Structure formats: C-alpha cells, structure tokens
Amino acid sequence: MLSRLSSRVVSRASAIKPSIRTFSAMKDVDGLIPGDAERQTGRRKEELEAEAKGVILFNRDPIVPPAGQGSYENPIMVPSGLQERTVGFEDPVTHAVYWFNLNKGPVHYVKQLDKYFKMEPV
C-alpha cells in the first residue's frame, strides 16, 4: 500500500505546473536584459539622453581657479544652468571640503576659505 501511495504522490507532483515565474523566465521582448539607459528615470535619464546628443548636462569636473582669483573684485566663477547650485570647494591646505549653495546674482563669500564665488550662467 505504501508503494501505491508514494507513486500517486510522485505522479501528482509531476503533473502540477509551477505557478510562480522565476527570474530567469522574465525576459524583455527581444530576449535581452535592459541596459543602463533603458532602466533609468528622472534626472539620470535626462543626463544619459543629453550625453547621447553630445551635451554634458551635469558637469562633475572640478574647477581649479587661477592664482589670485577669489577676491571680491575677481570672484571664482562657477558655471550653472540653474538658479542655484551646490558647490564643494577643497581647502588646498587642510584638504577639507566646504559645501555651500550658490545662488544666481550676488557674490557669495565663504568665510572658512576667505574666498568669493559667483555663479556664471551657462
């Protein structure tokens, strides 16, 4: 009797189809895993689309001001396409990074660095 019961359980188990989809079974229409550009949204997507056109939307390159720049008469110019930009400036002596928000218009003074900054519209 035990052998009849075990053969029924085995046959039922093999007849049941899995109802849960596995990750490997989920594929894109063309069968490929989507790349970085297809999965992005928001600002990252805008940045990738602009890069494809040859435009740099968000510049992450550091600004190295020439010697003598940073006075009120000759402020460090920070390029931006927005009304406000967050800027980080590394103190060359202590290597501490000072962060501040720079607004369009007036010259901004950073007391810790004794430097003046101004936004340059792009």
MARLO-151074 format. One record per residue: residue number from 1; residue in three letters; x, y negated, z of N, C-alpha, C, O in turn. Coordinates in Angstrom, 3 decimals. Example, Ala and Ser with C-alpha at 12.3 -4.5 7.8 and 13.67 -1.06 7.14 Angstrom:
BEGIN
[1, ala, [13.190, 5.690, 7.800], [12.300, 4.500, 7.800], [13.200, 3.300, 7.800], [14.236, 3.319, 8.465]]
[2, ser, [12.850, 2.250, 7.080], [13.670, 1.060, 7.140], [12.900, -0.030, 7.870], [13.409, -1.138, 8.039]]
//
This chain:
BEGIN
[1, met, [0.814, 1.182, 0.000], [0.000, 0.000, 0.000], [0.868, -1.262, 0.000], [0.535, -2.256, -0.646]]
[2, leu, [1.964, -1.209, 0.718], [2.859, -2.359, 0.774], [3.424, -2.680, -0.607], [3.564, -3.851, -0.961]]
[3, ser, [3.746, -1.664, -1.380], [4.295, -1.911, -2.714], [3.251, -2.525, -3.640], [3.584, -3.377, -4.464]]
[4, arg, [1.979, -2.100, -3.515], [0.920, -2.710, -4.323], [0.728, -4.177, -3.956], [0.541, -5.014, -4.839]]
[5, leu, [0.770, -4.493, -2.683], [0.589, -5.863, -2.215], [1.745, -6.754, -2.669], [1.518, -7.875, -3.123]]
[6, ser, [2.959, -6.275, -2.552], [4.103, -7.080, -2.963], [4.114, -7.295, -4.472], [4.533, -8.357, -4.932]]
[7, ser, [3.660, -6.310, -5.259], [3.630, -6.507, -6.707], [2.561, -7.513, -7.093], [2.737, -8.231, -8.077]]
[8, arg, [1.452, -7.592, -6.353], [0.424, -8.605, -6.616], [0.934, -10.015, -6.297], [0.667, -10.957, -7.043]]
[9, val, [1.660, -10.156, -5.202], [2.195, -11.460, -4.808], [3.205, -11.940, -5.847], [3.216, -13.117, -6.207]]
[10, val, [4.038, -11.049, -6.322], [5.025, -11.411, -7.327], [4.342, -11.814, -8.622], [4.738, -12.802, -9.240]]
[11, ser, [3.339, -11.086, -9.043], [2.668, -11.415, -10.296], [1.901, -12.723, -10.177], [1.856, -13.486, -11.142]]
[12, arg, [1.299, -13.009, -9.037], [0.611, -14.287, -8.848], [1.603, -15.450, -8.846], [1.336, -16.494, -9.442]]
[13, ala, [2.728, -15.275, -8.189], [3.731, -16.346, -8.118], [4.277, -16.671, -9.498], [4.539, -17.837, -9.796]]
[14, ser, [4.452, -15.674, -10.337], [4.977, -15.939, -11.670], [3.915, -16.542, -12.580], [4.256, -17.183, -13.574]]
[15, ala, [2.639, -16.354, -12.265], [1.564, -16.893, -13.087], [1.293, -18.370, -12.782], [0.731, -19.080, -13.616]]
[16, ile, [1.689, -18.832, -11.596], [1.439, -20.225, -11.213], [2.479, -21.120, -11.867], [3.681, -20.872, -11.768]]
[17, lys, [2.000, -22.170, -12.540], [2.907, -23.129, -13.169], [3.230, -24.228, -12.165], [2.361, -24.635, -11.394]]
[18, pro, [4.455, -24.707, -12.166], [4.792, -25.773, -11.219], [3.995, -27.034, -11.531], [3.921, -27.462, -12.683]]
[19, ser, [3.394, -27.632, -10.487], [2.590, -28.838, -10.685], [3.400, -30.109, -10.467], [2.912, -31.205, -10.742]]
[20, ile, [4.614, -29.979, -9.984], [5.465, -31.142, -9.744], [6.467, -31.264, -10.888], [7.147, -30.303, -11.246]]
[21, arg, [6.541, -32.470, -11.452], [7.519, -32.704, -12.506], [8.886, -32.919, -11.879], [9.026, -33.612, -10.871]]
[22, thr, [9.861, -32.328, -12.480], [11.212, -32.524, -11.975], [11.829, -33.732, -12.652], [11.377, -34.152, -13.718]]
[23, phe, [12.868, -34.296, -12.033], [13.527, -35.476, -12.573], [14.111, -35.203, -13.956], [14.074, -36.064, -14.835]]
[24, ser, [14.643, -34.015, -14.137], [15.259, -33.713, -15.427], [14.235, -33.609, -16.546], [14.583, -33.736, -17.720]]
[25, ala, [12.962, -33.377, -16.187], [11.932, -33.277, -17.215], [11.448, -34.649, -17.669], [10.863, -34.768, -18.746]]
[26, met, [11.683, -35.700, -16.858], [11.245, -37.041, -17.221], [12.271, -37.651, -18.167], [13.428, -37.863, -17.802]]
[27, lys, [11.830, -37.925, -19.373], [12.740, -38.493, -20.366], [12.073, -39.660, -21.059], [10.847, -39.771, -21.089]]
[28, asp, [12.891, -40.518, -21.608], [12.415, -41.626, -22.406], [11.856, -41.061, -23.715], [12.038, -39.881, -24.011]]
[29, val, [11.192, -41.888, -24.479], [10.579, -41.449, -25.723], [11.598, -40.789, -26.652], [11.306, -39.760, -27.262]]
[30, asp, [12.781, -41.373, -26.760], [13.790, -40.814, -27.654], [14.672, -39.773, -26.967], [15.604, -39.256, -27.583]]
[31, gly, [14.391, -39.459, -25.702], [15.138, -38.422, -25.008], [16.416, -38.894, -24.360], [17.183, -38.074, -23.856]]
[32, leu, [16.676, -40.211, -24.356], [17.902, -40.738, -23.773], [17.601, -41.458, -22.460], [16.497, -41.965, -22.258]]
[33, ile, [18.565, -41.495, -21.596], [18.415, -42.236, -20.348], [18.582, -43.714, -20.663], [19.526, -44.088, -21.359]]
[34, pro, [17.674, -44.576, -20.160], [17.776, -46.001, -20.464], [19.081, -46.598, -19.940], [19.564, -46.218, -18.874]]
[35, gly, [19.639, -47.528, -20.693], [20.878, -48.183, -20.292], [20.615, -49.350, -19.359], [19.479, -49.586, -18.947]]
[36, asp, [21.669, -50.075, -19.029], [21.581, -51.194, -18.094], [20.610, -52.262, -18.588], [19.798, -52.760, -17.808]]
[37, ala, [20.679, -52.616, -19.850], [19.842, -53.691, -20.391], [18.353, -53.338, -20.350], [17.520, -54.220, -20.142]]
[38, glu, [18.009, -52.081, -20.544], [16.599, -51.675, -20.563], [15.986, -51.627, -19.165], [14.767, -51.720, -19.026]]
[39, arg, [16.809, -51.484, -18.132], [16.282, -51.357, -16.771], [16.224, -52.679, -16.017], [15.613, -52.743, -14.950]]
[40, gln, [16.834, -53.721, -16.534], [16.931, -54.978, -15.790], [15.678, -55.827, -15.942], [14.956, -55.737, -16.936]]
[41, thr, [15.438, -56.663, -14.916], [14.321, -57.607, -14.930], [14.809, -58.938, -14.374], [15.911, -59.017, -13.830]]
[42, gly, [14.016, -59.960, -14.504], [14.307, -61.253, -13.889], [15.541, -61.934, -14.447], [15.806, -61.898, -15.649]]
[43, arg, [16.301, -62.564, -13.536], [17.476, -63.333, -13.952], [18.558, -62.472, -14.584], [19.244, -62.913, -15.505]]
[44, arg, [18.714, -61.252, -14.099], [19.730, -60.370, -14.679], [19.385, -60.060, -16.137], [20.271, -60.005, -16.990]]
[45, lys, [18.096, -59.857, -16.419], [17.665, -59.598, -17.797], [17.923, -60.825, -18.679], [18.393, -60.699, -19.810]]
[46, glu, [17.608, -62.018, -18.144], [17.880, -63.254, -18.889], [19.367, -63.383, -19.199], [19.753, -63.780, -20.299]]
[47, glu, [20.199, -63.040, -18.210], [21.644, -63.141, -18.388], [22.132, -62.183, -19.472], [22.964, -62.561, -20.297]]
[48, leu, [21.628, -60.949, -19.483], [22.042, -59.972, -20.488], [21.576, -60.371, -21.884], [22.310, -60.203, -22.858]]
[49, glu, [20.350, -60.902, -21.982], [19.850, -61.354, -23.285], [20.671, -62.522, -23.814], [20.949, -62.595, -25.011]]
[50, ala, [21.062, -63.438, -22.926], [21.889, -64.581, -23.343], [23.284, -64.110, -23.759], [23.842, -64.617, -24.732]]
[51, glu, [23.850, -63.145, -23.031], [25.164, -62.598, -23.387], [25.140, -61.967, -24.768], [26.111, -62.078, -25.517]]
[52, ala, [24.025, -61.295, -25.118], [23.902, -60.668, -26.433], [23.925, -61.717, -27.548], [24.333, -61.433, -28.674]]
[53, lys, [23.476, -62.952, -27.211], [23.482, -64.044, -28.188], [24.792, -64.838, -28.157], [24.990, -65.765, -28.943]]
[54, gly, [25.677, -64.457, -27.239], [26.956, -65.154, -27.135], [26.936, -66.353, -26.206], [27.865, -67.161, -26.223]]
[55, val, [25.888, -66.485, -25.389], [25.762, -67.606, -24.465], [26.018, -67.102, -23.043], [25.492, -66.063, -22.646]]
[56, ile, [26.830, -67.844, -22.275], [27.076, -67.480, -20.882], [26.094, -68.264, -20.028], [26.220, -69.479, -19.876]]
[57, leu, [25.102, -67.549, -19.464], [24.052, -68.196, -18.687], [24.538, -68.551, -17.290], [24.262, -69.647, -16.800]]
[58, phe, [25.258, -67.640, -16.642], [25.771, -67.873, -15.296], [27.289, -67.715, -15.321], [27.805, -66.613, -15.508]]
[59, asn, [27.980, -68.798, -15.133], [29.437, -68.778, -15.170], [29.965, -68.455, -13.781], [29.695, -69.184, -12.827]]
[60, arg, [30.710, -67.375, -13.665], [31.264, -66.952, -12.388], [32.761, -67.246, -12.280], [33.402, -66.885, -11.292]]
[61, asp, [33.303, -67.891, -13.286], [34.726, -68.203, -13.271], [35.015, -69.291, -12.240], [34.222, -70.219, -12.080]]
[62, pro, [36.127, -69.184, -11.550], [36.459, -70.216, -10.561], [36.858, -71.521, -11.235], [37.385, -71.534, -12.347]]
[63, ile, [36.594, -72.607, -10.540], [37.017, -73.931, -11.002], [38.310, -74.252, -10.270], [38.344, -74.266, -9.040]]
[64, val, [39.359, -74.507, -11.012], [40.639, -74.889, -10.418], [40.838, -76.363, -10.750], [41.180, -76.712, -11.880]]
[65, pro, [40.620, -77.233, -9.751], [40.738, -78.666, -10.042], [42.191, -79.079, -10.243], [43.091, -78.552, -9.589]]
[66, pro, [42.411, -80.020, -11.146], [43.772, -80.527, -11.333], [44.243, -81.280, -10.086], [43.432, -81.721, -9.273]]
[67, ala, [45.537, -81.417, -9.950], [46.103, -82.145, -8.813], [45.582, -83.573, -8.805], [45.495, -84.219, -9.850]]
[68, gly, [45.239, -84.057, -7.627], [44.746, -85.425, -7.496], [43.246, -85.558, -7.616], [42.703, -86.619, -7.307]]
[69, gln, [42.560, -84.523, -8.051], [41.109, -84.594, -8.174], [40.488, -84.225, -6.832], [41.016, -83.380, -6.109]]
[70, gly, [39.375, -84.854, -6.505], [38.684, -84.592, -5.248], [38.480, -85.842, -4.427], [37.922, -85.783, -3.332]]
[71, ser, [38.931, -86.990, -4.950], [38.693, -88.258, -4.252], [37.305, -88.772, -4.635], [36.665, -88.226, -5.533]]
[72, tyr, [36.846, -89.811, -3.958], [35.534, -90.373, -4.274], [35.512, -90.926, -5.697], [34.517, -90.779, -6.407]]
[73, glu, [36.600, -91.557, -6.109], [36.682, -92.142, -7.453], [36.854, -91.074, -8.526], [36.464, -91.284, -9.675]]
[74, asn, [37.433, -89.934, -8.166], [37.703, -88.847, -9.110], [37.249, -87.510, -8.493], [38.087, -86.690, -8.118]]
[75, pro, [35.916, -87.285, -8.386], [35.432, -86.070, -7.723], [35.661, -84.818, -8.578], [35.850, -84.907, -9.791]]
[76, ile, [35.640, -83.677, -7.937], [35.727, -82.388, -8.641], [34.389, -82.158, -9.323], [33.352, -82.111, -8.661]]
[77, met, [34.405, -82.016, -10.634], [33.175, -81.848, -11.407], [32.805, -80.371, -11.476], [33.625, -79.529, -11.842]]
[78, val, [31.548, -80.066, -11.115], [31.047, -78.692, -11.110], [29.952, -78.596, -12.166], [28.915, -79.244, -12.025]]
[79, pro, [30.154, -77.796, -13.234], [29.130, -77.691, -14.283], [27.922, -76.899, -13.811], [28.054, -75.905, -13.097]]
[80, ser, [26.727, -77.357, -14.224], [25.493, -76.638, -13.892], [24.383, -77.051, -14.839], [24.305, -78.202, -15.268]]
[81, gly, [23.531, -76.100, -15.154], [22.361, -76.368, -15.982], [21.110, -76.560, -15.146], [20.023, -76.747, -15.692]]
[82, leu, [21.249, -76.518, -13.824], [20.109, -76.650, -12.918], [20.220, -77.940, -12.111], [21.214, -78.660, -12.209]]
[83, gln, [19.197, -78.223, -11.316], [19.180, -79.415, -10.465], [20.031, -79.233, -9.207], [20.480, -80.207, -8.601]]
[84, glu, [20.245, -77.975, -8.825], [21.002, -77.668, -7.621], [21.845, -76.423, -7.865], [21.447, -75.533, -8.618]]
[85, arg, [23.012, -76.364, -7.224], [23.880, -75.203, -7.385], [24.628, -74.950, -6.081], [25.076, -75.886, -5.418]]
[86, thr, [24.756, -73.683, -5.724], [25.546, -73.303, -4.565], [26.986, -73.147, -5.010], [27.274, -72.467, -5.995]]
[87, val, [27.886, -73.781, -4.276], [29.302, -73.804, -4.647], [30.116, -73.251, -3.486], [29.860, -73.564, -2.324]]
[88, gly, [31.090, -72.434, -3.818], [32.047, -71.959, -2.827], [33.426, -72.477, -3.193], [33.851, -72.355, -4.342]]
[89, phe, [34.120, -73.048, -2.237], [35.448, -73.606, -2.504], [36.422, -72.996, -1.517], [36.192, -73.022, -0.308]]
[90, glu, [37.516, -72.443, -2.035], [38.521, -71.822, -1.180], [39.578, -72.844, -0.789], [40.184, -73.500, -1.637]]
[91, asp, [39.779, -72.960, 0.517], [40.818, -73.840, 1.024], [42.171, -73.221, 0.665], [42.442, -72.086, 1.058]]
[92, pro, [43.027, -73.936, -0.073], [44.307, -73.341, -0.501], [45.263, -73.032, 0.650], [46.169, -72.215, 0.487]]
[93, val, [45.082, -73.663, 1.801], [45.980, -73.433, 2.931], [45.519, -72.243, 3.762], [46.297, -71.327, 4.030]]
[94, thr, [44.228, -72.258, 4.177], [43.721, -71.206, 5.079], [43.048, -70.055, 4.329], [42.810, -68.996, 4.910]]
[95, his, [42.744, -70.249, 3.058], [42.028, -69.278, 2.219], [40.616, -68.998, 2.719], [40.017, -67.984, 2.361]]
[96, ala, [40.090, -69.887, 3.540], [38.694, -69.790, 3.968], [37.815, -70.340, 2.850], [38.185, -71.312, 2.191]]
[97, val, [36.652, -69.722, 2.632], [35.729, -70.184, 1.600], [34.626, -70.997, 2.273], [33.964, -70.524, 3.196]]
[98, tyr, [34.442, -72.212, 1.801], [33.392, -73.092, 2.304], [32.277, -73.145, 1.266], [32.524, -73.451, 0.100]]
[99, trp, [31.048, -72.845, 1.691], [29.893, -72.828, 0.804], [29.028, -74.046, 1.089], [28.844, -74.438, 2.241]]
[100, phe, [28.507, -74.633, 0.035], [27.588, -75.759, 0.186], [26.702, -75.844, -1.041], [27.031, -75.302, -2.096]]
[101, asn, [25.566, -76.534, -0.896], [24.658, -76.763, -2.019], [24.960, -78.131, -2.610], [25.021, -79.134, -1.898]]
[102, leu, [25.146, -78.153, -3.908], [25.458, -79.386, -4.621], [24.230, -79.778, -5.434], [23.738, -78.991, -6.242]]
[103, asn, [23.737, -80.997, -5.218], [22.563, -81.493, -5.935], [22.973, -82.426, -7.051], [24.023, -83.067, -6.992]]
[104, lys, [22.136, -82.497, -8.069], [22.381, -83.387, -9.197], [22.291, -84.835, -8.721], [21.386, -85.198, -7.969]]
[105, gly, [23.229, -85.642, -9.161], [23.184, -87.062, -8.831], [24.341, -87.512, -7.974], [25.425, -87.782, -8.491]]
[106, pro, [24.129, -87.600, -6.656], [25.156, -88.223, -5.810], [26.413, -87.366, -5.650], [26.409, -86.156, -5.876]]
[107, val, [27.486, -88.048, -5.251], [28.748, -87.370, -4.949], [28.586, -86.696, -3.589], [28.018, -87.276, -2.664]]
[108, his, [29.088, -85.470, -3.474], [28.957, -84.684, -2.244], [30.323, -84.559, -1.577], [31.310, -84.204, -2.222]]
[109, tyr, [30.371, -84.852, -0.283], [31.627, -84.799, 0.473], [31.643, -83.555, 1.354], [30.676, -83.289, 2.069]]
[110, val, [32.736, -82.789, 1.308], [32.911, -81.614, 2.167], [33.972, -81.980, 3.196], [35.159, -82.079, 2.886]]
[111, lys, [33.515, -82.179, 4.424], [34.386, -82.659, 5.499], [35.538, -81.699, 5.787], [36.665, -82.143, 6.008]]
[112, gln, [35.269, -80.371, 5.789], [36.294, -79.380, 6.119], [37.457, -79.411, 5.124], [38.592, -79.095, 5.481]]
[113, leu, [37.173, -79.788, 3.888], [38.200, -79.818, 2.835], [38.713, -81.216, 2.534], [39.747, -81.385, 1.887]]
[114, asp, [37.980, -82.218, 3.009], [38.287, -83.612, 2.701], [38.304, -83.823, 1.186], [39.202, -84.470, 0.648]]
[115, lys, [37.284, -83.259, 0.500], [37.166, -83.353, -0.964], [35.758, -83.807, -1.338], [34.795, -83.576, -0.608]]
[116, tyr, [35.667, -84.458, -2.495], [34.395, -84.904, -3.060], [34.079, -84.070, -4.303], [34.962, -83.732, -5.091]]
[117, phe, [32.778, -83.749, -4.453], [32.310, -82.945, -5.580], [31.135, -83.659, -6.231], [30.398, -84.392, -5.572]]
[118, lys, [30.970, -83.440, -7.530], [29.818, -83.985, -8.251], [29.383, -82.993, -9.315], [30.212, -82.343, -9.952]]
[119, met, [28.065, -82.885, -9.504], [27.535, -81.962, -10.493], [27.626, -82.569, -11.883], [27.274, -83.730, -12.094]]
[120, glu, [28.099, -81.774, -12.819], [28.205, -82.180, -14.220], [27.134, -81.425, -15.006], [27.242, -80.208, -15.151]]
[121, pro, [26.091, -82.114, -15.524], [25.046, -81.411, -16.266], [25.603, -80.760, -17.533], [26.413, -81.350, -18.249]]
[122, val, [25.156, -79.543, -17.791], [25.594, -78.805, -18.970], [24.455, -78.720, -19.960], [24.610, -78.135, -21.031]]
//
